Each structure stands twice: as C-alpha cells, then as structure tokens.
Amino acid sequence: MLKFQAYNYYVVKEGQTLQEIARAYHLSCRAIIRENALQAPPQVGQVLYMPTCFGDFYLAKEGEDKALLCGS
C-alpha cells in the first residue's frame, strides 16, 4: 500500500536524546538521522523534520528506500 508522507516539526529540548525523540514519534533513530541528514547528535533548539505517514499515497523522494519510510 502506498502512503502519503507529511512532516511534523520538532524542536530539540535540553537533555533529550535522539532515542527519546524517536520513541515519542514511533520512528527509528535511523529514519530521523536520514531525514535530517544528521552527522552528529541533535543540538538543543535544532528543528528536526519528523516524517508522518497517512492516507493512501506516498510521494517518494529520489534515493529513498523502504527502511526510511515511516520508520520501518
């Protein structure tokens, strides 16, 4: 089934880890890292794009693979 992907935005708060953020959004750390092209842990105040899947269609971006989609 195809999915449509939208984004939520999240601002990193002091003391948060990537694992905590990923768990709150039901995503994998890998999905957040790839979506935001993170090279290091996120910094306080950094805005992260959190992919959210819904609906019946998904608009894929070039180079995406199944592991990135919806935190799979």
Buried (B, 14 or more C-beta within 10 A) or exposed (E): EEBEBEEEEBEBEEEBEBEEBBEEBEBBBBBBBBBBEBEEEBEEEEEBEBBBBEEEEBEEEEEBEEEBBBBE
